[in-house]
């Protein structure tokens, strides 16, 4: 097989540019196509966990992201009265960073461009076809590109997945909506200074709310709300900011500091319906592969969406470096290596969301706060550190 191979990458978010950087290193020419215009506004924030940050360290980008965002270590749990009920120590697995999605996109885009990688914006995929040993991608603007293989890194509503698996094109509706906000720059920090370097989760008789410091010193918070009907979901997504603020204040009325203050201090609201991709019959078809959210989108409650996408990019590029190996075999091996880990994380995210729907009475809360959380914090800590420390070898 020729060594000067060309890879078409559909999607310019996190997985796509990262894959392009690793493929370039492997001697493969990457071309990235992003459906949306070029922008630094990626919407919302995320945590890149230690396993994801190690991938970026391999590209020399981890320190830059740590400077742009807010380094994060442990996870703290409090009940809605402000009592500490659990601490999960994850810093020993390595650094994590809380950061705006737009910041991550910009860092990856700039790194790609510095290495001579072209990212084409406003290029929405229309169709694919495999012609002999090549893949032809057609875009909505009528242009086409030809490559030796194609990777769909185009997210939860992937057009590449729709072409590959038309009967499995639609992601699963989890019936949850992610709601959150970013507070004004002069927002007073929470009373506990340790909150600035960790994720903090507040749990009540029902529901929970998480918060952390993000990039540029901004504070952000998030929660997931159940919306079983289309009408309820639409109402949540379209109501005014003032109406949503009132609803959130009602939902968390009487909760401890700084929950109400975070909601009142919100200047930028975020709301997104949550869909996931729990299982696909295959991740590849001929010389076409799915990675990241296109293959295994998960709820943010799983905390691993971005980091798994980064792992995907690094591993597939490493496997692709062997030009003597048919790309279809590389893709099959990649799927075998990644499927179990990814699907387990998707299932965990779904289960975490479902757990917030439980309604606990006084006895249930006492049992959770005094017995279950102190005990299970150790198990959560061990499980997360195993996830964060898992080796990624080709």
SULRA-V245796 format. One record per residue. N is the residue number from 1. PSI is psi in degrees with one decimal (999 if undefined). D_LAST is the distance of its C-alpha to the last C-alpha in Angstrom with 1 decimal. Layout:
N	PSI	D_LAST
N	PSI	D_LAST
This chain:
1	140.7	19.7
2	149.7	20.9
3	-25.6	18.9
4	60.3	21.0
5	156.2	19.7
6	130.1	20.9
7	128.2	19.2
8	125.5	21.6
9	119.4	20.6
10	111.9	23.2
11	123.3	23.6
12	30.1	24.2
13	-102.7	23.8
14	-51.7	20.8
15	-41.0	17.7
16	-58.5	19.2
17	-35.6	19.9
18	-44.8	16.7
19	-41.5	14.7
20	-41.0	17.3
21	-43.2	16.9
22	-37.7	13.2
23	-40.0	14.0
24	-43.1	17.0
25	-33.2	15.1
26	1.5	13.1
27	18.9	16.6
28	136.1	17.0
29	114.9	20.3
30	138.6	20.0
31	127.3	23.2
32	135.5	23.5
33	119.8	26.3
34	131.9	27.7
35	-32.2	30.6
36	162.1	32.5
37	160.2	34.3
38	129.0	32.9
39	156.0	33.8
40	1.4	32.9
41	92.3	34.1
42	-11.2	31.0
43	119.7	33.0
44	-179.4	32.5
45	171.7	30.3
46	167.2	27.1
47	129.6	25.2
48	114.7	21.8
49	170.9	20.7
50	-36.8	19.1
51	-36.7	15.5
52	-37.5	16.2
53	-29.5	18.1
54	-35.8	15.3
55	-46.0	13.4
56	-29.4	16.7
57	-34.4	17.3
58	-26.3	14.4
59	-0.3	16.6
60	22.4	19.7
61	-7.1	21.2
62	-46.1	21.2
63	-37.4	24.6
64	-43.4	26.2
65	-37.6	25.4
66	-34.1	26.7
67	-35.7	29.8
68	-35.1	30.3
69	-154.4	29.8
70	111.0	30.9
71	139.8	28.7
72	139.6	28.6
73	-92.1	28.2
74	175.0	29.7
75	126.0	31.0
76	142.8	34.7
77	131.2	36.6
78	155.4	40.4
79	173.6	42.8
80	-7.7	45.0
81	-1.1	47.7
82	7.4	45.6
83	130.6	45.0
84	128.7	41.7
85	-4.2	40.2
86	149.3	36.6
87	125.8	34.2
88	114.0	30.4
89	110.4	29.0
90	-3.8	25.5
91	-27.5	25.9
92	-18.0	24.5
93	-7.5	21.0
94	175.0	21.3
95	152.1	23.2
96	165.3	23.5
97	134.1	25.7
98	128.1	28.2
99	155.4	28.8
100	140.1	30.2
101	-37.7	28.0
102	-35.0	29.9
103	-41.3	29.1
104	-45.5	25.3
105	-43.5	25.9
106	-42.8	28.0
107	-43.6	25.7
108	-40.5	22.8
109	-45.5	25.4
110	-40.1	26.9
111	-40.6	23.7
112	-46.4	22.9
113	-36.2	26.4
114	-24.8	26.5
115	13.2	23.7
116	19.3	25.6
117	129.5	23.8
118	126.2	26.5
119	116.4	26.7
120	121.2	29.4
121	158.9	31.3
122	28.4	33.7
123	89.1	31.6
124	125.9	31.6
125	133.2	30.0
126	-45.2	32.7
127	162.6	31.2
128	154.9	28.6
129	146.9	29.0
130	120.8	26.9
131	100.1	29.0
132	-119.3	27.8
133	16.1	24.4
134	160.1	24.9
135	133.7	25.0
136	122.0	28.2
137	130.4	28.4
138	135.2	31.9
139	164.2	32.9
140	-23.2	35.9
141	5.2	37.6
142	-7.8	37.7
143	161.3	35.2
144	157.0	32.4
145	149.7	29.1
146	136.2	27.3
147	169.2	23.6
148	-28.3	21.2
149	166.7	19.3
150	140.1	19.9
151	125.2	18.1
152	106.8	20.3
153	40.7	19.9
154	29.4	23.6
155	-172.8	24.0
156	-29.2	25.7
157	46.2	28.3
158	127.5	25.9
159	-28.1	27.8
160	-41.6	24.8
161	-38.8	24.6
162	-36.3	28.3
163	-42.6	28.0
164	-42.2	25.3
165	74.5	26.8
166	-32.0	30.4
167	-12.3	31.3
168	20.3	28.5
169	-39.7	28.9
170	133.3	30.7
171	166.4	28.9
172	134.9	30.5
173	114.8	33.4
174	-5.5	33.1
175	22.6	36.8
176	149.6	35.9
177	129.6	36.6
178	125.8	35.0
179	136.3	37.8
180	-177.1	37.8
181	162.6	39.3
182	133.8	39.2
183	164.5	42.2
184	158.3	44.4
185	-26.8	43.7
186	15.5	46.7
187	125.1	45.6
188	133.0	46.4
189	151.8	43.5
190	159.5	43.5
191	-35.7	45.6
192	112.3	42.8
193	-21.4	41.1
194	-20.1	38.0
195	-19.9	37.3
196	-15.0	36.4
197	31.8	33.1
198	172.9	31.9
199	134.7	31.9
200	130.7	35.1
201	130.1	35.8
202	126.6	39.4
203	141.0	40.2
204	-162.9	43.5
205	-28.4	45.3
206	147.5	43.3
207	166.1	40.7
208	166.2	38.7
209	134.6	38.2
210	153.2	35.6
211	159.5	36.1
212	166.2	34.6
213	141.6	35.1
214	-155.0	33.1
215	154.7	33.0
216	22.2	36.3
217	5.3	37.6
218	148.0	38.2
219	138.5	38.3
220	159.5	36.9
221	165.0	37.1
222	155.4	35.9
223	167.4	36.7
224	129.6	36.2
225	141.3	39.3
226	132.7	39.9
227	87.8	41.3
228	-30.3	41.8
229	157.1	43.9
230	-37.0	43.4
231	-42.1	46.7
232	-40.8	45.5
233	-45.1	42.2
234	-40.9	44.1
235	-42.1	46.6
236	-38.8	44.0
237	-22.1	42.2
238	-11.1	45.4
239	157.5	47.9
240	161.0	49.0
241	-39.1	47.5
242	-40.8	50.7
243	-39.5	50.6
244	-40.1	47.0
245	-44.6	47.8
246	-39.9	50.8
247	-41.9	48.7
248	-38.5	46.1
249	-36.5	49.0
250	-41.5	50.5
251	-38.6	47.3
252	24.5	46.8
253	131.2	50.5
254	-1.6	51.3
255	158.0	47.8
256	162.3	47.4
257	138.5	46.9
258	28.1	45.1
259	-54.9	44.3
260	-37.7	47.5
261	-37.5	47.4
262	-44.5	43.9
263	-44.7	45.1
264	-31.3	48.4
265	4.7	46.7
266	129.4	44.3
267	-16.8	44.7
268	115.8	41.7
269	144.5	41.0
270	135.1	37.8
271	129.6	37.6
272	130.0	35.1
273	140.6	35.0
274	121.2	31.8
275	152.2	30.0
276	173.1	26.7
277	89.2	24.6
278	-30.6	24.1
279	135.9	23.0
280	150.3	22.6
281	-27.8	22.9
282	156.7	20.0
283	-2.0	17.8
284	153.5	18.0
285	113.0	20.9
286	-134.0	20.9
287	32.4	19.2
288	133.3	19.4
289	149.5	17.0
290	139.4	17.7
291	167.0	15.9
292	-142.8	17.4
293	-25.9	21.0
294	-31.0	21.4
295	-34.1	19.2
296	52.5	19.8
297	143.6	22.6
298	163.2	24.0
299	145.6	27.1
300	-19.6	27.2
301	-15.9	28.3
302	-21.4	24.7
303	14.9	24.0
304	6.2	20.3
305	-54.0	20.7
306	-40.6	19.8
307	-38.7	17.2
308	-36.4	15.2
309	-39.9	15.7
310	-42.2	14.4
311	-44.0	11.1
312	-48.7	11.0
313	-46.2	11.8
314	-45.9	9.2
315	-45.6	6.1
316	-39.2	8.2
317	-40.1	9.3
318	-43.0	6.3
319	-32.3	6.0
320	-13.6	9.7
321	-25.3	10.2
322	98.8	10.9
323	-14.7	14.5
324	-9.4	15.6
325	128.0	13.6
326	136.4	15.7
327	-29.7	14.6
328	-37.8	15.9
329	-38.9	13.5
330	-44.7	10.5
331	-39.6	12.2
332	-42.1	13.0
333	-41.2	9.5
334	-48.7	8.7
335	-42.6	12.0
336	-40.5	11.6
337	-31.4	8.8
338	-25.6	10.9
339	-49.7	14.5
340	-45.5	15.7
341	-45.4	14.9
342	-47.1	16.3
343	-32.5	19.3
344	-38.9	20.2
345	-37.2	20.4
346	-45.1	22.6
347	-38.0	24.8
348	-42.0	25.2
349	-42.6	26.3
350	-43.7	28.8
351	-38.5	30.1
352	-41.0	30.6
353	-43.8	32.7
354	-32.6	34.7
355	-30.8	35.5
356	-12.1	37.3
357	-12.7	39.7
358	142.1	41.3
359	113.7	44.7
360	137.5	45.6
361	-174.7	49.2
362	-43.3	50.5
363	-41.1	49.5
364	-41.4	46.0
365	-40.0	45.5
366	-43.5	46.9
367	-43.6	44.6
368	-48.5	41.5
369	-38.3	42.6
370	-28.9	44.0
371	-54.5	42.0
372	-51.6	38.8
373	-44.2	37.2
374	-35.6	37.8
375	-48.9	36.3
376	-16.2	33.4
377	-37.1	32.5
378	-38.4	31.0
379	-40.2	29.0
380	-43.1	27.8
381	-46.6	26.9
382	-43.1	24.9
383	-45.1	23.1
384	-41.9	22.3
385	-30.6	21.1
386	-42.0	18.7
387	-46.0	17.3
388	-28.4	17.3
389	-0.6	15.7
390	130.0	12.9
391	148.2	9.7
392	91.2	6.8
393	141.6	3.8
394	999	0.0
